[in-house]
Amino acid sequence: MYFEFSNPGKILSGTYALENIASELKLLNCSRAMVLSDKVLNDIGSVKTLSDALVTGGIKIASIYTDIPADSDILVVNKIANEYRKVNADSIIALGGGSVIDTAKSLRMLISQGGNDILSFVGCEVLPKGQSVPLVAIPTTSGTGSEATQIAVIKNNEKHVKMEFVSQFLLPDLAVIDPRFCTSMPKRVTAMTGLDALTHALESFYCLQKNIVSQSYALAAVQLIKDNLINAITNGSDKKVRLNMANASLLAGSAFSNSMVGLVHAIGHSLGGIAKVPHGLAMAILLVPCLRFNLDYCREEYERLFLAFVGAEEYVKVEKSKRAEAFIDAIEDFLSSVSKKADMSLKLSSYNVDPKCFEAVAALSINDGAIIVNPRECSKDEIIEILKQCL
């Protein structure tokens, strides 16, 4: 078996990780950073906390841009690139969730290649390294794992699709995990992002491109999520729990970045583009039906995941022939507990999703890159049936 594995250049994780960014940037010969974030983080003071730490450490703030939408947008990336050049910045720092970090990664790609339109670089592993543009990613949610992936997802609003950019040169130079930035997440956001991370870990573990390193990362992520997600929802101010979830997200992100995902993401991407279902919510709704769909093709992997998820004591209580099914049941029970704690429905009908859109969602899903590595081939009609199960 042959595989390749890429990690972020360096991971800074733990209390006061933020205060170490300035010294790391200096080692990368940077002195003028452009900070990307969103309006909410700016309003609650998170951007100021970051800026103060940078200035104290001797890094100048060339510009702060916080007008980033919930879904990264190609026009926004192009606009920020013009600002980056105008202020003569030499590095990018992203503080936020997946949208902010993916925007920053796409900005870096555009600047490093000397381009003006992000659409010029659509594709997979097609770019040379280009100009050095150091990138720091500081996640404030614990789900996308974007701080550890070589993937950026940008929305084309004109065509109602989310486009994937894949390159090892999208990996941040620094991934910074500081629990101070995660404690303000509301219950539902905590639940949705946590279940997104869980889906990353699970799909990366059993997809066709799985490898021994990505599976090791995935198993560690699964255990951390099982042990900490519900506590993160009910006691969001617990920094230890938040740090565990943030580390789990990073591990799961690195796992799927190096092995890919599968059917849950293929359908979820399309649901987001057509029916506007938030990504983490789509993952939570689709996960169990897709696990059942893949069951006969993933029994061995499900058994290993079952051990990681429930522990040795519960694992040995179940007959070997029934462990794969027991794993799905355990995931379903966990999702039910999470949804109740977060007061969040796991039915598409609760979010006014019209079944009439299923045909279009299925047609788009068939052409999603994630479906290629799903263990079982899936037809358009089978996707429609899965969506019906989610009503």
C-alpha positions, 0 to 999 in steps of 0.5 A: 500500500502506498500513501502520502500524509501532510500535516500543518507546519507546526501545531501550537496547542494549549493555554496561552498558545496565542501568545506564541504566535508573534515569535513564530511569525518572526521566525518566518520573517514576517512583521505585517500581518493581515487578520481575517475574522468575522463580525461576531468575533470582532464584537465580542473582543476576540479580534482585539485579544489576538491583535493585542497579543500580536502587537505586544509580540512585535507584529504590526497589524497591516489590516483587519477584515471581518466582513466574511460570510457564513460560507466562504465566497469567491468574490470575497476572496478576490476582494480581500486579495486586493486589500492584502496587496494594497496594505503591503501585508506579508502574512495572513492570520485567520481567527474563526470557524471553517469559513474564515480559515478557508477564506484565508487559505484561498487568499493565500493561494491567490496571493502566492500564485499572483492571481486576481480571480480564485476561479482560475485555480479550481482543481486538485493538486494542480498548483506549484508552491508559488510565493511564500505567504505564511498562514496562521489558522486559529479555530474558534469552533471545533468541527471543520478541522480546516486548520489542519487540512489541505482543502479549502471549500469556497461557495460559488453563489452564482452556481449554488455549489461549493467548490473544493480546492486541494493542494498541500500548499493550502496547509497553514504554517501554524495551527493554533489551538487556544481554548479561550476562543472556543468557550463562547460557542452556543450549544447548537454550534458546539453540537453541530461542529462536534458532530462534523468532526465526528463525521470527519473521523469516521468517514476518513477511517473507512473510506477507500483512501484510508491509511494507517496514519489517518486511521490512528488520528481518526481513532484518537479523535473519535475517543475525544469526541465521545468523551467530551462533546456532551460536556462541551454542550452542557458546560461550555466554559470548561476550558479543558473540555473545550481544548479536548474538542479542539484537539479532536477537531484538528486530529479529525481534520488531518485524518480526512485531509489525508484520506478523504471522506465519503457519502455523508459529505457528498450528500451534505455538500449538496444539501448545503448548496441547494437547501441551505442546510448548515454543514454540521447539521447535514452531517448529523442528519445524514450520518446514521443512514449513510453508515447503514448504507455502507454496513456490508462494505465496512464491517471490519472498520466498524468493529474497530470504531466500535471498540474506540467508541464504547471502550473494551468493557462494553465491546467484549459484551457484544458478539463479534458478528453483531459488533458492526451493527452495534457500532451504528446503534451506539452512534445513533444513541450518541447523536440522540443524546447530543441533539437533546442536550443541544435542543436540535432536531435531526430531521430535515423536515424540521428545517423546511427542506422541501422533498422536491429538491431531493432530485437536484441534491442527488444529481449534484451529489453524484458528481461530488468528489467525496463520493469517489472514495465511498466504500460502496457505489451509490446511485442517484435513486439510492441517494434520494432514498437516503434523503427520504429516511432523513425527513 
